[in-house]
Amino acid sequence: MAKKSNVLTVQDLAVYYGYIQAVKKVDMEISQGEFVVLLGSNGAGKSTLLNALIGKAPITRGQIMFNGKDITKWRTEDIVRAGIAIVPEGRGVLPTMTVMENMLLGAYYVKDKQDINKGLQAAYSLFPILEKRKNQQAGTLSGGEQQMLAIGRALMSYPKLLIMDEPSLG
């Protein structure tokens, strides 16, 4: 059986906030098609690690490789453009915008209108309630519906790697 290539490789990753070390040393490899779960107590650094992977936490040491490219020092928008999407803890929907407007934010870097429409239809097939509520303000959705919206929005970018922080929240 042929070995799958790594989509993500993290080596010796450390993150500090000032003098406080939030992530000590992380090494991990994720291959295409794998589902990986990080388990740990509150404050163990799980969210910080995920934020480091998308350029939103300060990496003090280590390296992040995505599809063979070193993305350690890339800006978040370049990481998203390269194919990593995140569903943040607490959902991160924009409450005064509609469901549709939130969904379209996930397709910000998708240029082809047909691809945007296909993405919407795919998200609506996973979460039919979103289509019914597409003109409703996101802040008026239930917690579970907001979580569906956050996942649907992330999928709109056609990610090669989908990161979910606390996906069962709500």
C-alpha positions as CSV (number, residue, x, y, z in Angstrom):
1,M,0.0,0.0,0.0
2,A,1.4,3.4,-1.0
3,K,2.2,5.8,1.8
4,K,0.0,8.9,1.8
5,S,1.8,12.2,1.6
6,N,1.5,14.6,4.5
7,V,-0.8,17.6,4.1
8,L,0.4,19.1,7.3
9,T,3.7,18.6,9.2
10,V,4.4,20.5,12.4
11,Q,7.9,20.3,13.9
12,D,9.1,21.5,17.3
13,L,6.4,24.2,17.5
14,A,6.4,26.6,20.5
15,V,4.2,29.6,21.2
16,Y,4.7,32.2,23.8
17,Y,2.5,35.1,24.9
18,G,5.2,37.4,26.4
19,Y,6.9,35.3,29.1
20,I,4.1,32.7,29.2
21,Q,4.6,29.5,27.2
22,A,1.2,28.4,25.8
23,V,2.6,25.6,23.6
24,K,5.8,23.9,24.6
25,K,6.8,21.5,21.8
26,V,4.4,20.0,19.2
27,D,5.3,17.6,16.5
28,M,2.6,16.1,14.3
29,E,1.9,14.9,10.8
30,I,-1.5,14.8,9.1
31,S,-2.0,12.9,5.9
32,Q,-4.6,13.4,3.3
33,G,-8.0,11.9,4.3
34,E,-7.1,11.7,8.0
35,F,-9.3,12.9,10.8
36,V,-7.2,14.1,13.8
37,V,-8.5,15.0,17.2
38,L,-6.5,17.0,19.8
39,L,-7.5,16.2,23.4
40,G,-6.5,18.0,26.5
41,S,-7.7,19.9,29.5
42,N,-8.7,23.6,29.4
43,G,-5.6,25.7,29.1
44,A,-3.5,23.0,27.5
45,G,-2.8,25.0,24.4
46,K,-5.2,23.3,21.9
47,S,-6.7,26.6,20.6
48,T,-3.4,28.3,20.6
49,L,-1.9,25.5,18.5
50,L,-4.8,25.8,16.0
51,N,-4.4,29.6,15.9
52,A,-0.7,29.1,15.2
53,L,-1.5,26.9,12.3
54,I,-3.4,29.7,10.6
55,G,-1.0,32.5,11.5
56,K,-3.0,34.0,14.4
57,A,-0.7,33.1,17.2
58,P,3.0,34.1,17.5
59,I,5.2,31.2,16.7
60,T,8.4,31.4,18.8
61,R,10.1,28.2,17.5
62,G,9.4,25.5,15.0
63,Q,8.1,24.9,11.5
64,I,4.7,24.4,9.8
65,M,4.7,22.7,6.4
66,F,1.5,22.6,4.4
67,N,1.5,20.5,1.2
68,G,5.3,20.7,1.1
69,K,5.5,24.5,1.6
70,D,6.9,26.2,4.7
71,I,4.0,28.4,5.9
72,T,5.5,29.2,9.3
73,K,5.7,32.9,8.7
74,W,2.8,33.4,6.3
75,R,0.0,35.8,6.9
76,T,-3.4,34.4,7.8
77,E,-4.9,35.5,4.5
78,D,-2.2,33.7,2.5
79,I,-2.7,30.5,4.6
80,V,-6.4,30.6,3.8
81,R,-5.7,31.2,0.1
82,A,-3.4,28.2,0.2
83,G,-6.2,26.0,1.4
84,I,-6.5,25.9,5.2
85,A,-9.9,27.0,6.7
86,I,-10.8,27.2,10.4
87,V,-14.1,27.0,12.3
88,P,-13.1,29.1,15.3
89,E,-14.1,28.3,18.9
90,G,-17.3,30.2,19.7
91,R,-18.3,30.1,16.0
92,G,-17.2,33.6,15.0
93,V,-20.3,34.4,12.9
94,L,-20.9,38.1,12.2
95,P,-24.2,38.6,14.0
96,T,-25.6,41.6,12.2
97,M,-24.9,40.2,8.8
98,T,-27.3,37.7,7.2
99,V,-26.6,34.0,6.9
100,M,-25.9,34.5,3.2
101,E,-23.5,37.3,3.8
102,N,-21.6,35.2,6.3
103,M,-21.5,32.3,3.8
104,L,-20.2,34.5,1.1
105,L,-17.4,35.7,3.4
106,G,-16.1,32.2,3.4
107,A,-15.8,32.4,-0.4
108,Y,-13.9,35.6,-0.4
109,Y,-11.0,34.2,-2.4
110,V,-13.2,32.1,-4.7
111,K,-13.4,34.0,-8.0
112,D,-15.7,31.8,-10.1
113,K,-19.4,32.5,-9.5
114,Q,-20.3,28.9,-10.4
115,D,-17.9,27.6,-7.7
116,I,-19.5,30.0,-5.2
117,N,-23.0,28.6,-6.1
118,K,-21.8,25.0,-5.9
119,G,-20.3,25.8,-2.5
120,L,-23.6,27.2,-1.3
121,Q,-25.5,24.2,-2.6
122,A,-23.1,21.8,-1.0
123,A,-23.4,23.7,2.4
124,Y,-27.2,23.8,2.1
125,S,-27.3,20.1,1.4
126,L,-25.4,19.5,4.6
127,F,-27.3,22.0,6.6
128,P,-30.7,22.6,5.0
129,I,-31.8,25.0,7.7
130,L,-29.2,27.5,6.5
131,E,-30.9,27.9,3.1
132,K,-34.3,28.5,4.9
133,R,-32.6,31.1,7.0
134,K,-30.3,32.7,4.4
135,N,-31.9,36.2,4.8
136,Q,-31.9,36.1,8.6
137,Q,-29.3,37.9,10.7
138,A,-26.8,35.3,11.9
139,G,-27.0,36.6,15.5
140,T,-30.6,35.5,15.7
141,L,-29.8,31.8,14.9
142,S,-29.6,29.3,17.7
143,G,-26.2,28.2,18.9
144,G,-26.3,25.0,16.9
145,E,-27.5,26.9,13.8
146,Q,-24.6,29.3,14.2
147,Q,-22.2,26.4,14.4
148,M,-23.6,25.0,11.2
149,L,-23.1,28.4,9.6
150,A,-19.5,28.6,10.8
151,I,-18.8,25.2,9.3
152,G,-20.7,26.0,6.1
153,R,-18.7,29.3,5.8
154,A,-15.4,27.5,6.2
155,L,-16.4,25.0,3.5
156,M,-17.1,27.8,1.1
157,S,-13.3,28.3,0.6
158,Y,-12.9,24.7,-0.7
159,P,-10.3,23.9,1.9
160,K,-7.7,21.2,1.6
161,L,-7.5,21.2,5.4
162,L,-10.4,22.0,7.7
163,I,-9.5,22.9,11.3
164,M,-12.3,22.9,13.8
165,D,-11.9,24.3,17.3
166,E,-14.5,23.0,19.7
167,P,-16.9,21.8,17.0
168,S,-19.4,20.4,19.4
169,L,-19.9,23.8,21.2
170,G,-23.5,24.9,20.6
